[in-house]
Amino acid sequence: MDGDRCCVSWFHNSDFLRLFDGLQAVSDQIFVVDRDRLTCSGGASTAHLAAFLVDRHLGKALAAKSLRIMMFNEAAKGETAQPTGSLEIVVRDEILKRVVLLMQHHLDVPLTIDQIAGKLDLSKRLIERRFRSELRTSASNIYPNPSRPCAPSISTERNNDFHDCL
């Protein structure tokens, strides 16, 4: 898998990276297609990856039918953000879901908003606009930074160090 991206559930991301140092794990999407490798985060994303394959090889109609049989209304794209853990903020915007998920992954050593923008191939300005539009605040107001080590708006049950700050 050298050089290949692989999809890993946000819940297992840190364990995966610890066990498989050097691999490129993607935890902000439900599935990843990287050349001839297809990976997904598990759970319901397996149905969406299967629908992607049915669509590719047999057509949209059969993919939609297979999803309806499994009680899904429509196919989700691979870039769809994974559901998050126990975040105290809820966002509907797909871009913000990816941003917040990345923030959650880096609570122990927070990234700057510029770094988050770079990792997600977004502009800092777009991130800030989306935060203001949906949450009526800036990203820096809810995300820890070196000058404010604990931000009460984002938390995860698995990060005890962060909860110690509250």
Secondary structure, 3 states (H helix, E strand, C coil): CCCCEEECCHHHHHHHHHHCCCCEEECCCCEEEECCEEEECCCCHHHHHHHHHHHHHHCHHHHHHHHHHCCCCCCCCCCCCCCCCCCCCCCCCHHHHHHHHHHHHCCCCCCCHHHHHHHCCCCHHHHHHHHHHHHCCCHHHHCCECCECCCCCCCCCCCHHHHHHC
